């Protein structure tokens, strides 16, 4: 039982670490700015000020190809490896940037 509990705790910590919104956002900051204040490549909307639900919906839409304009192809590649937990974590993080 003790080994099982330790394994669960390690799995929980690993899941939290994998879904660290700040760490995930680092690859976004080059185009969107450190505080999400830029139009990515002067083609996207500024995402600073968006609520988490809107960001999450946009990221899921980019991933499945149902959302986006000029940046659709680029963004699909950026979020392709994100699972729902990572999308939620990065959306929550971005929504708090000011």
C-alpha positions as CSV (number, residue, x, y, z in Angstrom):
1,X,0.0,0.0,0.0
2,X,2.8,2.4,0.8
3,X,4.5,1.9,-2.6
4,X,1.1,2.5,-4.3
5,X,0.6,5.8,-2.4
6,X,4.1,7.0,-3.2
7,X,3.6,6.2,-6.8
8,X,0.3,8.1,-6.9
9,X,1.9,11.1,-5.3
10,X,4.8,11.1,-7.8
11,X,2.3,10.8,-10.6
12,X,0.3,13.7,-9.3
13,X,3.4,15.9,-8.9
14,X,4.5,15.0,-12.4
15,X,1.1,15.9,-13.9
16,X,1.2,19.3,-12.2
17,X,4.7,19.9,-13.4
18,X,3.8,18.9,-16.9
19,X,0.8,21.3,-16.9
20,X,2.7,24.4,-15.7
21,X,1.2,27.3,-17.6
22,X,4.1,29.6,-17.1
23,X,6.6,27.1,-18.5
24,X,4.3,26.2,-21.4
25,X,3.9,29.9,-22.2
26,X,7.6,30.4,-22.7
27,X,7.4,29.2,-26.3
28,X,4.5,31.6,-26.9
29,X,6.2,34.7,-25.6
30,X,8.5,35.1,-28.6
31,X,5.5,36.1,-30.7
32,X,2.9,37.1,-28.2
33,X,5.2,39.0,-25.8
34,X,6.0,38.3,-22.2
35,X,2.7,39.6,-21.1
36,X,0.6,38.5,-24.1
37,X,0.6,42.2,-25.2
38,X,1.7,41.8,-28.8
39,X,0.0,40.9,-32.1
40,X,1.9,37.8,-33.0
41,X,3.9,38.5,-36.1
42,X,1.6,41.6,-36.5
43,X,-1.1,39.2,-37.7
44,X,-3.0,38.0,-34.7
45,X,-5.1,39.6,-32.0
46,X,-3.6,40.7,-28.8
47,X,-4.6,38.0,-26.3
48,X,-3.8,39.9,-23.1
49,X,-7.1,40.4,-21.3
50,X,-8.9,37.4,-22.8
51,X,-10.5,35.2,-20.2
52,X,-9.3,31.6,-19.7
53,X,-12.4,30.0,-21.4
54,X,-11.9,32.1,-24.6
55,X,-8.2,31.2,-24.7
56,X,-8.9,27.6,-24.1
57,X,-11.5,27.5,-26.8
58,X,-9.2,29.2,-29.3
59,X,-6.3,26.8,-28.5
60,X,-8.5,23.7,-28.8
61,X,-9.8,25.2,-32.1
62,X,-6.3,25.7,-33.4
63,X,-5.5,22.1,-32.4
64,X,-8.5,20.6,-34.2
65,X,-8.3,23.1,-37.1
66,X,-11.7,24.7,-36.5
67,X,-10.3,28.1,-35.4
68,X,-8.0,30.8,-36.7
69,X,-7.2,33.1,-39.6
70,X,-3.8,34.0,-40.9
71,X,-2.0,32.2,-38.0
72,X,-4.1,29.0,-38.2
73,X,-1.4,26.8,-39.7
74,X,1.4,28.1,-37.4
75,X,-0.7,27.8,-34.3
76,X,-1.9,24.3,-35.1
77,X,1.7,23.2,-35.0
78,X,2.3,25.1,-31.7
79,X,-0.5,23.4,-29.8
80,X,-0.4,20.0,-31.5
81,X,1.4,18.3,-28.6
82,X,-0.8,20.0,-25.9
83,X,-3.3,17.8,-24.2
84,X,-6.4,19.2,-22.5
85,X,-4.5,19.7,-19.2
86,X,-1.7,21.7,-20.9
87,X,-4.2,23.8,-22.8
88,X,-6.1,24.6,-19.6
89,X,-2.9,25.4,-17.7
90,X,-1.6,27.8,-20.4
91,X,-5.0,29.4,-20.8
92,X,-5.3,30.1,-17.1
93,X,-1.8,31.5,-17.1
94,X,-2.4,33.8,-20.1
95,X,-5.7,35.0,-18.6
96,X,-3.8,36.4,-15.6
97,X,-1.2,38.4,-17.5
98,X,-1.4,42.1,-17.3
